[in-house]
């Protein structure tokens, strides 16, 4: 029997899974790690936690699978993207990592936009704004505010690259991450040399990994130390993965032009596949070859979605999801007059405004927790709708939306997404899209499939569908017209 080990390094935990060649998840195990939040929209993690959890979760998943570790042929992993780490020559972190939702570098985004560099076409057709989440703003923040760390750093890279080095001893960046968040343009010469130099970041070019490998390429095999830590043979292949959401596209089977993926978790990400480049205000991309050779990806995203549900739980002492879902499902669309703006950690798209903030409007003494719970889901649904509208203005449309991640387990949330977008929602048999996508890449890298598309056909299976309810679609159209006014009004008040 052939098995693959995958890891999904998310915002709150790392989950290891074991898959067979048919795409069945045999076993899984998650290990949580800490994120430290501080004023200024800062969010940091300790990279050593990533490695410790990778080892612990992998061993536990393999043990739970009840298989001979020697049957593991390949490893592939997906991680949060633009989670930036500064490392010394031995691969040790010089400071905590600035994770993806850390947007302290908003001033640096202004500096980037003023350069007018062609690489900024990835940011709303060059009209910006640039997101403070991305690699270059964070690297510039380090150079400006912690120059000793920047100067000492042998590598400034990502979560993905940190694991790659620990596993193989090889410094290699993922084309997926580099094309998505580093302004690397595979169809325009690669690294953003003129942009980096105009920002005084010429030294950064030498601090990035010297190689860029596409998802599915074999990076190497395990070092002796990694094999010993994991209890695996050194012959196990390590296959390039990438950003969790993009690898999730593979796990959802979203591969052909016109298909649309919604990846859910702590954040929401929307990705469409195109057969030609497409750039427009309010849309990120298009990114060439970052998942599938010869295809482009357009992107939208919401910074805080599932994390707002977690926030509500922390604020109220916990959530009984069965009770809340039942009560919330009994409400009419609109949650008895409540409107929520989901910008609790800023806005990624279509506004790309790290200083925007969340809002709850229309509260009365009659509202209860389940009203707020449903209104949060509706507000997130409207945020997705705003992104799909931006896609439409750019010329990209789809006839359905394929969803993976934590929110896919909620029938109510999926119905709200179908009703607020007006699109049918498809949920594959396995909603653990980044892990399933990693398993496809592992199978491809191990030589079992000639293409990633062939791997999708073999390992990704359809599941259930949720159709929009026409009466709800009409009601949400009315509410959405009012919801669109919140951003401008709140921004004017909050400054």
N, C-alpha and C positions, 0 to 999 in steps of 0.2 A: 504493500500500500504506500501511496505517496501522500505526504502532508506538507502544509506550509504554515509557518509561524508569522503572524501579523501583529502589529501594534498600532494603536490609535492614541497618539499623544495629544490629548485634548486640553481644555482650559483648566479643568478641575481634577483630572486623573489620567492615568495611562492604563489602557485596557489591552491586554494581549489575548489573541484568539488563535485557535488551531483550526485549519480548514483542510478538507479533502479536495481531490481534483474535480469533484462535481459541484463545488461551491458550498458544501454543507459546513456549518460551523460546528465542530466537534466539542469544543470546550472554550471557556473564556474566564478571565480573571482580571479584575480592576484593582488598582492601587491609587488612592487619592494622594494629592500633594497640595501644599499650601501656596496660595497666591496672596501676596501682601499688597494691600491697597493703601494709598496715601493721597493727601490733597494734591490738586493739580492734575487729576485724572491719571495718576500713576499706578501701574500694576506690574509687579515683579515676581519672579520665581527663581529658585535655586537650581541651576542645571544639574547639580549632583543628584537632586531628587529624581530627575528624569531617568538617569542611568540606573539608580538604585531600584526604581519602580519597574523599569524595563526588565531587569534581571528577575526581580521577585515575581512580577506578574507572568513573565514567560515561563518560569519554572512551574508556577502553580497551574497555569493553563495546560502545559504539557502533561503534568501529573494528573490533572482532572480528565484529560483525554484518554488516559490509560494506554498510551502508545509507547513504543520504543523510541526514545529521542533520536536514534539513528535514522528513523523514518522521515525526519524533517529534512526536506530537500533544499528549501530556500526560505529566506526572510525578506519581507518588505514591510514598510511602515509609512504611515501618514501622520503628520504633526501639524500643530497650529503654525500658521504662516506669519511672516514678519515678526516673529519672536526672536529678537536680536540678542546675541551673546558675544562678548569679547573674551577671547581665549589666549593663553600663552602658548609657547611652542609645544608644551607637553599636553595641550588640550584642557588645561585647568582654567576655570572661569575666573576672571579678574574682578568681577562684580556680579550682582544678580542680573538675570536676563530681563530686558524690557519686553514684556510679552505683547502680543498683537494688540490688545485693547489699551495699552499705555499710549496716551496721546499728548504727552508733555511737550512734544516737539512741534507744536503748532506754529511757533514763531519761525522755525526753520522751513516750514512749508512755504511761507511767504517768500523767503530768500530763494527757494527753488523756482517758484513761479516767475519771479522777476528775471530769471535768466533767459526765458523764452526759448530754451533749448529744444531741438526737435524730439528728444526722448520724451518730452512731456505730452506728446500726442496720446500716450496711454492714459492721461488724466483728463478726461472730458474733451478730447480733440484739441488738447493744448490750452484750453480755456480755464482749466483747473476747476476748483481748487485742488491742491495736492493734499493727500491724506497724511496726517501725522502718524498713522500706523506704519507707513512703509519704511523700507530699509534706509534709504538715503537721509530722510529727516532725522531718524534716530541716530545714525552715524554722525551726522552734523551736530546734533545735540551733544553727543559724547565729546566730540572734538572741542566744542565751545565751552562746555561746562565741566568736563572731567578730562582735560587734555592729557593728564598723566596716564589714565587708563587707555585712551586712544593711542598714545604713542607706544605704550608697552605691548599693546595687543599684537600678537602674531597673526591671529585670524579674527575677523569680525564676520560672523556668519549667523546661521539659524539653528534652532532646535534640531531640525532634520540633519544638518551637517555635523552637529555635535554627536548625535547617535552614530552617524556613519563613521566618524573617526574612531569612536570608542569600539565599534564592531570590527572595523577593517584596517584601521591605521592609515587610511587614505583620506586626503583632503579633497572632497568633491562636492560641489554644489548641485542641487537639483535644478534642471532647466525649468521645471514647474514653478518652484519658488522664485528663481532669479527672473524668469519672464513675467511672473505675476507681481512681484513686489520690489525688485531691484532695478527696474527700468532696463533690464536686459531685453534686447529685441533681436530674436533669432533671424528675422527677415531684414534687419537693418544693421548688420555688422557686429552684433553682440553687445559688449559692455558699453554703458553710457559714458564714454571717456570724456567728451567735451562737457557734459553736465557735471560730472564729478570734479573736473579741473576748474570749472568756473566757480564752484563752491569752495575751492581750496581743499578739496578732498582727493587730490591726486594720489596721496599715500594709501587711500582706502582700496584702490584698485589692486595693490600688491597684498593687501590684507585679506581680500576675498579668496576663497579656494581657487586654485589654479585651473581646475577642471570643471566643466559643466556637463552633466550627464542627464539624458532624457529619462522619464519614467519608463521602467521596464529594462533599462540597461543594467548589466551585471557590474556592480562596483568592485567586487572581489569576494574573498572568502573570509571566514572568521579568523582573527588573530588567536594565538594560543591563549592569551589572557581572557579574551571574550568567550572563547569556547569553554574554557574552564568555568567561568562565572555562570554561563548559561547551562552547562551540562550537555553540550552539543558537540558533534564532531567538527573539527576545523574545516572540513570540506563543504560545510553548508554555505550556499551562495547567498550573498547579500545583494538585493536588487533595489535599484533606485526607486524611491517613492516620491512624495512631494507634499504639498499643502493638503490638509485633511479634506477640505471641501472639494478641491479639484480631483483628488483621488476618489472622493465620494461620487463624482460624476460617473466614473467607471463602474463603481459598485451599484449605481442606479440604472446602468445601461443607457445613459444619455450620451450618445456618441455621434449621431448624425445631424447634419445641418437642419435647423428648425426645431430641434428638441431643446427642452428647457428643464433645468434642474433647480430644485430648492433644497438646500442643505440646512438642516436645523440643528440647534444645540444651544450653547450660550449665546450664539449670534445666529442670524439668518444670512445665507448667501444665495444669490440667484445667478445662474450661469447658463448662457445660451451658446449653442454651437453654430458657427457660420462657415460658409465655404469661401468667403472673401473677407478682407479686412473691413472693419466698421468702427468709426470713431465719432463720438457726438457728446455734447455737453450733458452732464448728469449720468454718463455711462463710462465705465472703466474698460480699457482694452482698445481695440481687439488684440489679444495675445496670440502670437503665432506659435504653433507646434508644441504648446506647453503640456498638452495631454495626448493629443493624437497628431501624428505627422500630417501636414498638409491641410490642417483645419485650424480655425481661429476660435477663440472664446471671448464673449462679451460678458461683463460682470456688473452686478449690483450687490449691495449688501447693507445689512442693518447691524449695528454694533452691539446692541443689547436687546435680546429677545427672551430666550429661556432664562437668562440671568435676571430678568425682571421678575419672572415667576419665583425664582429663588430669593430675590430681594423681598417679595411679599411674604414668603414663608419666614424669613429671618425677622421681619418686622412684626409679624403677628404670632410668633411662637410655634410655627409649623403649619403644614397644610394637609388636610385629609382630602386627597385627590378624588376619591370615590364620591364623597359627599359633595365636594365643590363642583365636580363635573356634573353631577345629577342636578344640583340646584341651578348651576349656570346654564345648562342645556334647556331648562324650563323657561328661561327668560326669552323675551322677544329680542330680535336684533336691535342693538343700541343700548343694552344694559340699563334701561330706564333712565336715559339721558346722560350717561357718562361718556366722556371722550378721553382717550389716553394718547399722548404722543410718546413714542417709544425711544426717545433720544436720551436715555438715562446715562449713557457714556458717550454722548455726542452722536452725530449723524455721519454715516459712511457715504451713502448715496441716497437720493440724487443731489443732496445739498453739499456733502463733504464738508461738514462744519463741526469740528471737535468741541466747539464752545456751546453748541446748542444743548438744551437740557430737556429732560422729561417733564411732562405735565399731565395732571389729572384734573379735568374740568367737569363741572356739573354736580359735584357732591352735595348730597342732602343727608339729613339725619335718618332718612328711611333706607339709605344704601347700606348693604352688608358686604361681608368679605367676598361672597360669590359674585356680587355685582362688579366689584373691582377686578376680580379674577377674569371674568368674561370680558370686561372692557379692555384689559391688558391684551388679551388674545385678539380682540377686534382691532385695537390700535396697531398691533404688530401686523395684522392682515392688511390694514390700510397702508402701513409702511411698505409692505411688499407691493401693493397695488401702485404706489407712487413710482416704484422702480420699474415695474412693468410698463407704466405709462411712458417713462423716459426711454425704455427700450423701443416702444412703439414709435415715438417721435424720431428715433434714430433710424427706423426702418426695419427693426427686428420684431417679429411677432411669432407666437406659438399657439397651437390649438389645445395644448394640455400642459400640465406641470407635474413632473415626477419628483416625489418628496422622499427624503431620507432623514435619519437622525431622530432625536428624542421626541420632537413634537409629533412625529408620524404615529406614535402610539396612542395619541389622543384623537378619538373619533370627533369630538366636538371641535377641536382646533383645526382638524382637516376640513370639516364642513365649513367652518368660518373662512378658511383660506379659499375654498372653492367658491363660496358665496361672495367674498369681497373682491376676488379676482375675476369672477365669472368664467373660470376655467375648470374643466374636470381635473381632479387630482388623482394621480396614480401612485400607489405605494407598492414597491416590489416585495417579494416574499421575505427578503432580508432587508430590514430598514437600517442595518448597521453598515451604511454605504462606504465610509472610508476603509473599514476593515475588509469588506468584500472586494472593494477595488484593489486593495493591497494584495489580497489573495490572487486576483486575476493577474496582477503584475508579477507576483512571485511565480505563478504558473508559466507566464510568458517568458520570464527571465530564465526559468529552469528548462526551457525548450519544449514545453508541452503544447504550445500554441504558436502558429506562424505569425499572428498579429494580435494586438490587444482586442480588436473587434472579435476575433475568433474565440478569445478567452471569455469575453462577455457572453457570447452565444452559449458557451458551455457551462458557465458558472453563475449567471444572473437569471433569476426566474421571476415571472410576473406574480403580482399578489392581488390586492384589492383595489377598487376604484371608488371615488367619492364624486358624485355628480352635483353641480350647483343646483340649488333650489330656486326656481325663477322668482318667487315672491320675495325671498331673502335678498337675491341679487338686486332687485328693484329698490328695496328698502335701504340696502347698503349704499347704493348710488346716491341717495339723498343725504345720508349721513356723511359719506366721503366728501361731498361738496363742502360741508362745514369743516370737516377734519383738515382739509388742505389749508385752511386759513390759520391754523394754530401756529405753524412754524413762524410765519412773518410776525404775528402778533406777539408771541412769546419772545422772539428774538429782539423785538423792539423794546420790550419791558426789561428783559434781563441784560441787554447790551452785548 
